[in-house]
Amino acid sequence: MSEPKQRIIESNGIHLNIAEQGEGPVALLANGWPESWYSWRHQLGALAAAGFHAVAPDMPGYGKSDAPEAIDKYTLFHLVGDMVGVLDALGAEKAVIVGHDWGAIVAWQAALLRQGLWRP
């Protein structure tokens, strides 16, 4: 199987680096801190093999993603918006969202605030 490919996308007014692999329904993976997409490297391949388009961004402030200076750009509301922006950039109407560590809190809030975007 191929390796994840990285690219920069625009999301919620900032630039995020994403690593992606596979085709099919989107599985969006939100990492914890101070980690990057790389913490999902094993899951990207497994999800791709299972028929998903697995996508793991470097969360804002980490890796190759923008690091907004204003502290209020890191609220849960903004971080959820960043994840929604990833879906917009991919042209995806729905996705599965998964998180670990701080990324789990982002995934939980995304599920609460934007219920129509996430697959059960």
FENTAHU-V186307 format. One record per residue. N is the residue number from 0. SS is DSSP state (~ for helix, > for strand, _ for the rest). OMEGA is omega in degrees with one decimal (NA if undefined). D_LAST is the distance of its C-alpha to the last C-alpha in Angstrom with 1 decimal. Layout:
N,SS,OMEGA,D_LAST
N,SS,OMEGA,D_LAST
This chain:
0,_,-178.5,27.2
1,_,177.1,27.8
2,_,175.4,27.5
3,_,175.3,25.1
4,>,178.9,26.6
5,>,173.2,27.0
6,>,178.9,27.5
7,>,176.8,27.9
8,>,172.4,25.8
9,>,-177.1,26.3
10,>,173.4,23.6
11,_,176.7,24.2
12,_,176.2,27.9
13,>,177.4,28.2
14,>,178.1,28.1
15,>,170.7,25.6
16,>,175.0,26.1
17,>,169.3,23.2
18,>,-177.3,23.2
19,>,-179.2,21.2
20,>,174.7,21.2
21,_,179.8,20.1
22,_,179.3,18.7
23,_,177.9,15.6
24,>,-177.3,12.1
25,>,168.3,12.4
26,>,-176.2,11.6
27,>,-173.2,13.2
28,>,-179.1,15.1
29,>,-177.0,17.0
30,_,174.8,20.1
31,_,-179.2,22.3
32,_,2.9,25.9
33,_,-177.4,28.4
34,_,178.1,26.5
35,_,178.3,25.4
36,~,-174.1,23.2
37,~,178.9,25.5
38,~,178.8,23.9
39,~,-171.8,20.9
40,~,-179.9,23.5
41,~,-179.6,22.7
42,~,178.5,18.9
43,~,-179.5,19.4
44,~,-180.0,21.4
45,~,178.7,19.3
46,~,176.8,16.1
47,~,178.9,18.5
48,~,179.5,19.9
49,_,175.6,16.6
50,_,178.3,16.2
51,>,166.2,14.5
52,>,-176.0,16.2
53,>,-175.3,16.2
54,>,178.2,17.5
55,>,177.1,19.1
56,>,161.1,21.2
57,_,-179.0,24.2
58,_,-178.3,23.4
59,_,179.1,26.1
60,_,-177.0,29.4
61,_,177.4,28.8
62,_,-178.0,29.7
63,_,179.4,30.5
64,_,176.4,28.4
65,_,175.9,30.4
66,_,-179.9,31.4
67,_,-179.5,32.0
68,_,-176.2,35.1
69,_,-178.3,34.1
70,~,-178.5,32.4
71,~,174.8,30.5
72,~,-179.1,28.5
73,~,176.4,26.7
74,_,176.8,25.2
75,~,178.0,21.5
76,~,179.0,21.5
77,~,-179.2,23.0
78,~,173.3,20.8
79,~,177.0,17.6
80,~,176.9,19.6
81,~,179.1,20.5
82,~,176.0,16.9
83,~,177.5,16.4
84,~,175.6,19.7
85,~,178.2,18.7
86,~,178.0,16.1
87,~,-179.3,19.0
88,~,179.2,21.4
89,~,-175.7,19.4
90,_,-177.9,19.0
91,_,177.8,15.2
92,_,-179.0,13.5
93,_,177.5,9.9
94,>,165.3,9.0
95,>,176.9,7.3
96,>,-177.8,9.6
97,>,176.9,11.6
98,>,171.7,14.9
99,_,-177.8,17.9
100,_,178.9,21.0
101,~,177.3,21.2
102,~,176.6,18.3
103,~,178.4,16.1
104,~,176.6,17.4
105,~,179.5,16.7
106,~,179.4,13.0
107,~,-178.8,12.9
108,~,176.3,14.9
109,~,179.0,13.0
110,~,-180.0,9.9
111,~,-172.8,12.6
112,~,-176.4,14.8
113,_,-171.7,12.8
114,~,-175.3,9.8
115,~,-176.5,10.0
116,~,-168.0,9.8
117,>,177.5,6.5
118,_,176.5,3.8
119,_,NA,0.0
